[in-house]
């Protein structure tokens, strides 16, 4: 479990640092235009930020996915537990290290951003929100619907891509591309959460009203993930709710060929 939690911590840190960092530092980058005397935007824009979030998941899923399952997201952890792909007893530990990893990444992003003269955190730091805190001015209801729907779709992709019948080795690509598409849809709506740890990571460095709206970015993603976890078997016919997912080895499953004497005291 220690290695699994460390992997979740590292993966969530990288997701927040890479994804939110691209939004904070690189989405808009004005450089002087010597020809016109004005400036030109060399930033990566919404497309670049969406790719950064997707790539952060892809890279860490390949790096540590075989250790922890590469959740990096409390909503994903709860959703796969609802789907009976994960033990409920391990959920608190996963969620705890995900939040801590995200907060440390948010702290690092804030510390680096302060190194630029004139930097003002208020309204920045890639925080999520509705109304005045929504990039496009979307309402509470619009943000709620988007976050629930998109998180549910994200979980459907995760559950399907990691099924034993899916092509081997491609799950991180499918999941990362799905997260990229989700950001392309919803950055203007809510700055895209679908991940409570990501939202928590930067909300308290925002300097505006993000902490007061943070609760929605816990409730909506978890609700969407739970819906997907509860209905995946109905949509796909893949029902694994009766499987043993504890990972515990029974005595009768151990043989001398495994290098263990099944009769030896444990």
C-alpha positions as CSV (number, residue, x, y, z in Angstrom):
1,X,0.0,0.0,0.0
2,X,2.9,2.4,0.7
3,X,4.1,2.2,-2.9
4,X,0.5,2.6,-4.2
5,X,-0.1,5.7,-2.2
6,X,3.2,7.1,-3.2
7,X,2.4,6.5,-6.9
8,X,-1.0,8.3,-6.5
9,X,0.7,11.2,-4.8
10,X,3.2,11.6,-7.6
11,X,0.7,11.1,-10.3
12,X,-1.7,13.7,-8.9
13,X,1.1,16.2,-8.3
14,X,2.2,15.9,-11.9
15,X,-1.4,16.2,-13.2
16,X,-2.0,19.4,-11.3
17,X,1.5,20.8,-12.0
18,X,1.5,20.0,-15.7
19,X,-2.2,20.8,-16.4
20,X,-2.7,23.9,-14.2
21,X,0.8,25.0,-14.8
22,X,0.2,25.2,-18.6
23,X,-2.9,27.3,-18.0
24,X,-1.2,29.6,-15.5
25,X,2.1,30.2,-17.3
26,X,1.6,29.3,-21.0
27,X,-2.0,29.7,-22.0
28,X,-1.4,33.4,-22.8
29,X,2.1,34.6,-23.4
30,X,2.5,38.1,-24.9
31,X,5.8,38.9,-26.6
32,X,6.8,42.2,-28.3
33,X,6.2,42.5,-32.0
34,X,9.0,44.6,-33.4
35,X,7.3,45.1,-36.7
36,X,4.0,46.5,-35.4
37,X,5.2,47.9,-32.2
38,X,2.5,45.9,-30.3
39,X,2.6,42.4,-29.0
40,X,1.9,38.9,-30.3
41,X,0.4,36.1,-28.3
42,X,2.7,33.1,-28.3
43,X,0.6,31.2,-25.8
44,X,-0.7,27.7,-26.2
45,X,-4.4,28.6,-25.7
46,X,-7.2,26.2,-24.8
47,X,-5.9,23.5,-27.1
48,X,-2.5,23.5,-25.5
49,X,-3.9,23.4,-22.0
50,X,-6.3,20.6,-22.9
51,X,-3.3,18.6,-24.3
52,X,-1.3,19.3,-21.2
53,X,-3.9,17.7,-18.9
54,X,-4.2,14.7,-21.2
55,X,-0.5,14.3,-21.5
56,X,0.0,14.5,-17.8
57,X,-2.3,11.6,-17.3
58,X,-0.8,9.5,-20.2
59,X,2.8,9.9,-19.0
60,X,2.0,9.1,-15.3
61,X,-0.3,6.3,-16.2
62,X,2.5,4.6,-18.1
63,X,5.0,5.5,-15.4
64,X,3.1,4.3,-12.3
65,X,-0.2,2.9,-13.5
66,X,1.0,-0.6,-12.9
67,X,1.7,0.3,-9.3
68,X,-1.6,2.1,-8.2
69,X,-4.0,1.9,-11.1
70,X,-3.4,5.5,-12.0
71,X,-6.5,7.1,-10.5
72,X,-5.0,10.6,-9.6
73,X,-8.5,11.7,-8.9
74,X,-10.9,11.2,-5.9
75,X,-13.9,10.9,-8.3
76,X,-12.2,8.1,-10.2
77,X,-11.3,6.3,-7.1
78,X,-14.9,6.4,-5.8
79,X,-16.3,5.6,-9.2
80,X,-14.3,2.5,-9.7
81,X,-15.1,1.4,-6.1
82,X,-18.8,1.8,-7.0
83,X,-18.2,-0.3,-10.1
84,X,-16.6,-3.0,-7.8
85,X,-13.2,-2.6,-9.4
86,X,-11.6,-1.2,-6.3
87,X,-11.8,-2.0,-2.5
88,X,-13.8,0.6,-0.5
89,X,-11.3,0.2,2.4
90,X,-8.6,1.7,0.2
91,X,-10.6,4.7,-0.9
92,X,-9.7,7.0,2.1
93,X,-6.0,6.5,1.7
94,X,-6.1,7.1,-2.1
95,X,-8.3,10.3,-1.7
96,X,-6.0,11.6,1.1
97,X,-2.8,11.4,-0.9
98,X,-4.4,12.7,-4.0
99,X,-5.5,15.8,-2.2
100,X,-2.1,16.3,-0.5
101,X,-0.3,15.8,-3.8
102,X,-2.5,18.3,-5.6
103,X,-2.1,20.9,-2.8
104,X,1.6,20.6,-2.9
105,X,1.6,21.1,-6.7
106,X,-0.7,24.1,-6.2
107,X,1.8,25.5,-3.7
108,X,4.6,25.0,-6.1
109,X,2.7,26.7,-9.0
110,X,1.9,29.7,-6.7
111,X,5.5,30.0,-5.5
112,X,6.8,30.0,-9.1
113,X,4.2,32.4,-10.3
114,X,5.1,34.9,-7.6
115,X,8.6,35.1,-9.2
116,X,7.1,37.2,-12.0
117,X,7.0,41.0,-11.2
118,X,3.5,42.3,-11.0
119,X,1.9,38.8,-10.7
120,X,-1.6,39.0,-9.1
121,X,-3.2,35.7,-8.0
122,X,-6.7,37.2,-7.8
123,X,-8.9,35.5,-10.4
124,X,-6.0,33.4,-11.7
125,X,-4.3,30.1,-10.8
126,X,-6.6,28.1,-13.1
127,X,-9.3,27.8,-10.4
128,X,-12.7,26.4,-11.2
129,X,-16.0,28.3,-10.8
130,X,-19.3,29.4,-12.1
131,X,-20.8,32.9,-12.7
132,X,-18.1,35.5,-12.4
133,X,-15.4,32.8,-11.9
134,X,-16.4,30.9,-15.1
135,X,-14.3,31.8,-18.1
136,X,-17.4,32.1,-20.2
137,X,-19.7,33.4,-17.4
138,X,-21.7,30.1,-17.3
139,X,-24.3,29.6,-14.6
140,X,-24.3,27.3,-11.6
141,X,-26.7,24.9,-13.3
142,X,-24.7,24.8,-16.5
143,X,-21.5,24.1,-14.6
144,X,-23.2,21.4,-12.5
145,X,-24.6,19.6,-15.6
146,X,-21.3,19.8,-17.4
147,X,-19.2,18.5,-14.5
148,X,-21.6,15.6,-13.8
149,X,-21.9,14.5,-17.4
150,X,-18.2,14.8,-18.4
151,X,-17.0,13.0,-15.3
152,X,-19.5,10.2,-16.0
153,X,-18.2,9.9,-19.5
154,X,-14.6,9.9,-18.2
155,X,-15.4,7.0,-15.9
156,X,-17.1,5.1,-18.7
157,X,-13.9,5.4,-20.8
158,X,-11.7,4.4,-17.9
159,X,-13.8,1.3,-17.0
160,X,-14.0,0.3,-20.7
161,X,-10.3,0.9,-21.6
162,X,-9.1,-1.1,-18.6
163,X,-11.4,-4.1,-19.2
164,X,-9.6,-7.3,-19.9
165,X,-11.1,-7.5,-23.4
166,X,-9.8,-4.1,-24.4
167,X,-6.6,-3.8,-26.5
168,X,-3.6,-4.3,-24.1
169,X,-1.3,-1.3,-23.4
170,X,-3.5,1.4,-24.8
171,X,-5.6,2.3,-21.8
172,X,-3.4,5.3,-20.8
173,X,-3.8,6.7,-24.3
174,X,-7.6,6.4,-24.4
175,X,-7.9,7.9,-20.9
176,X,-5.5,10.8,-21.7
177,X,-7.2,11.6,-25.0
178,X,-10.6,11.5,-23.2
179,X,-9.4,14.0,-20.7
180,X,-8.1,16.2,-23.5
181,X,-11.4,16.1,-25.2
182,X,-13.2,16.9,-21.9
183,X,-11.1,20.0,-21.5
184,X,-11.7,21.1,-25.0
185,X,-15.4,21.1,-24.3
186,X,-15.5,22.6,-20.8
187,X,-12.6,25.0,-20.2
188,X,-14.8,27.9,-21.2
189,X,-17.6,26.5,-19.0
190,X,-15.9,25.9,-15.6
191,X,-12.1,25.8,-16.4
192,X,-12.7,22.0,-16.2
193,X,-12.5,20.1,-13.0
194,X,-13.8,16.5,-13.3
195,X,-11.3,16.1,-10.4
196,X,-11.9,17.3,-6.9
197,X,-8.1,17.1,-6.1
198,X,-7.3,19.3,-9.0
199,X,-9.9,21.9,-8.0
200,X,-8.8,21.9,-4.3
201,X,-5.1,22.2,-5.4
202,X,-5.5,25.8,-6.7
203,X,-8.7,27.1,-5.2
204,X,-7.0,28.5,-2.1
205,X,-4.3,30.3,-4.1
206,X,-6.9,32.0,-6.3
207,X,-7.4,35.1,-4.1
208,X,-11.0,35.5,-5.3
209,X,-14.2,33.4,-4.6
210,X,-12.9,30.0,-5.6
211,X,-12.8,28.5,-2.1
212,X,-16.5,29.3,-1.6
213,X,-17.5,27.5,-4.8
214,X,-15.1,24.5,-4.3
215,X,-17.9,22.3,-2.8
216,X,-19.5,21.9,-6.2
217,X,-16.3,20.6,-7.7
218,X,-16.4,17.8,-5.2
219,X,-20.1,17.0,-5.4
220,X,-20.5,17.1,-9.2
221,X,-17.5,14.9,-10.2
222,X,-18.2,12.4,-7.5
223,X,-21.9,12.2,-8.5
224,X,-21.0,11.7,-12.2
225,X,-18.4,9.1,-11.3
226,X,-20.8,7.2,-9.1
227,X,-23.5,7.2,-11.8
228,X,-21.0,5.7,-14.3
229,X,-19.7,3.2,-11.8
230,X,-23.3,2.0,-11.0
231,X,-24.5,1.8,-14.6
232,X,-21.4,0.6,-16.6
233,X,-22.5,-3.0,-16.3
234,X,-26.0,-2.2,-17.5
235,X,-24.7,-0.4,-20.6
236,X,-21.9,-2.8,-21.6
237,X,-23.0,-6.1,-20.2
238,X,-19.6,-6.3,-18.4
239,X,-20.5,-7.2,-14.8
240,X,-17.6,-7.6,-12.4
241,X,-19.5,-6.9,-9.2
242,X,-19.1,-10.5,-8.0
243,X,-15.3,-10.6,-8.6
244,X,-12.8,-10.9,-5.7
245,X,-10.8,-7.7,-6.0
246,X,-9.1,-7.7,-2.6
247,X,-5.8,-9.0,-4.0
248,X,-5.5,-11.3,-1.0
249,X,-4.0,-14.7,-1.7
250,X,-5.8,-17.7,-0.4
251,X,-3.8,-20.6,1.0
252,X,-5.2,-23.1,-1.5
253,X,-3.9,-20.8,-4.3
254,X,-0.3,-21.0,-3.2
255,X,1.8,-23.9,-4.4
256,X,5.4,-25.1,-3.7
257,X,6.1,-24.1,-7.3
258,X,5.6,-20.5,-6.3
259,X,8.5,-20.9,-3.9
260,X,6.1,-21.0,-0.8
261,X,5.2,-23.9,1.3
262,X,1.4,-23.9,1.7
263,X,1.7,-25.8,4.9
264,X,4.1,-23.3,6.5
265,X,2.7,-21.1,9.3
266,X,1.9,-17.5,8.3
